[in-house]
Amino acid sequence: MRRRRSWLVLGLLVAVVSALPVVVGCGRESAPTVRYHCPMHPTYVSDRPGDCPICGMRLVPIPPEAPPQPVPPEKASQPGAGAEPPRRILHYRNPMDPRITSPVPAKDSMGMDFVPVYADEAAGAVDGAAAVSGLAEVAPGAEGLRLAGVVTATAARERLTRTIRATAQVVSDETRVRRVQVRAGGWVERLFVDFTGQRVRAGEPLLSLYSPDLLATQEEYVRARQAVTRFAASAQPEVRKGGEDLVTAARRRLELLDVPAAFIAELERTGTPRRAVTLTAPVSGFVTAKAVFAGQRVEPGMELFTVTDLGTVWVEAQLYESEAPLVAVGQTATLGLPYDVTLVREGRVTFVSPTIDPDTRTLTVRLEFANADLRLKPGMFAVVQLHVDLGEQLVVPDDAVMDTGVRQYVFVADRGDTFAPRAVTVGWRGDGRAQILAGLAAGEQVATRANFLLDSESRLRAAIAEAPPAEPAAAADGAGQGRQGDAP
């Protein structure tokens, strides 16, 4: 009996020891394995933290999967209820070159594992590339956007004023240039203005001229005045009128020979002809040309001086051919000097050339500026700014536009953290803004910072979608060799 009880106790101990691991194991759960992936390239997954081998960004933990939801009783009887369909792997690609693919898991020459390409990812890339060829939608997630530093801005309608900057040169106002000539031949006895650049005022003497014609005309005028005094006592009206007409004709001849009015008045007062006649400046300004010397003989029509009034000057600017439609007569403009920020003048456009210079492919525009202080001197170089009102236009920050030289596109925020490339037509660009003529609507959000990261990921996803699937026969060559696909 004692031996039988001993065997019974021994059996119970064996049963308890055998069941102990099961009881202990049921009391605790195994720790879940933490995996990491790239925010910009979610297809790259690693079991340890580090940097993405594609873009260099820090890997982030993959959030644990949510527990499966209970299946409603009415759907429990349906076949396959509660089970998610498995993701189908199309092929594997080289993480550094998506054109290299393999039908089975493989490694590249650096020992990096090929990453799987799922059917749903490829389909999404094809759909996203419909807007812009060679690009695809990008969905980096909220954490990926934060780490990449992506910033968005809103496309809005604003009143747009375009500023055209152009180099220009100050020139004389041709309507204020006066050439001094003589209408009677003679000899210059004295010069009152004897060097170029001298400033003169209207009415000031220029030179003293001895002319036999002018002396004879003076004597004729003096005799006509003496005759009219004698004819005034005549009883016949015709005689009195004839004397008055003779005086008027003699005076008119002096005026036509450019004899100054003050000289004629002195001649009437004294009644004595003078040997030399003093010619005066017709306008105020600077003597910009001088072609006469004391003692020189001059002929009728000979140019003696050029007097230029610089109270108003012209500025001739050269605009690009593409800016020609934006300029019109009457537009306001601002002039400044690159070496003197204190000089700022307001003027207006007075002339637009009807032709383009075939050598420089530029358009000449003439502007008029006041110059009472004479700080603008002919020959100076200046900078002109023309202000063109373009009205209300749709604009985005200039950084949002990706320009390849052939096409322009932006990344539009769509469905939360998804960015879709979209081709746009860009008009004027400047002052940190870009005018959008087509492709966007007011209120849409576009990426303005870190969009080059979105662009690289978009190109990568498009390349994955366009890469040809790996051929099954390639599996026989070995799992360690990839296949070189065609370039997208």
WOVEN-V183670 format. One line per field, one symbol per residue. psi: psi as a letter, one per 30 degrees, with the letter a starting at -180 (. if undefined). Layout:
psi = ???
//
This chain:
psi = eeeeeeeeeeeeeeeeeefeeeeeefflkkkkkklllkefiffjklgllalkfefglkklkkkkkkkkkkkkeffffkkgkfkkkkkkkeaklkffjffjlkflkllafggkkkkkjleeeeeeeeeffeekkgllkkifleeeeeefhkkllkklkljkjkkjkkklkklkjffgkkkklkgklakjekkfjglkfkkllkfkkelkkkkeeeeeeeeeeeeeeeefeefffkfkeeeeeeeeeeeeeeeeeeefggkkeeeeeeeeeegjkkekkjklkflkakjfkkhllkfkkllkfkjeljkkjgfkllkjljlleffeffklkfkllkklkfgjffjkkkalkfkkkflkjfefhlkkkklkkkheggfjkkfkklkkkkjkjfaklkllkfffkjjffelklljkkkhcgkkkkkkljkckklhglkkjelfllkfkkkkfkgffeeeeeeeeeeeeefkkkkkefffffkffklkjlkk.
//
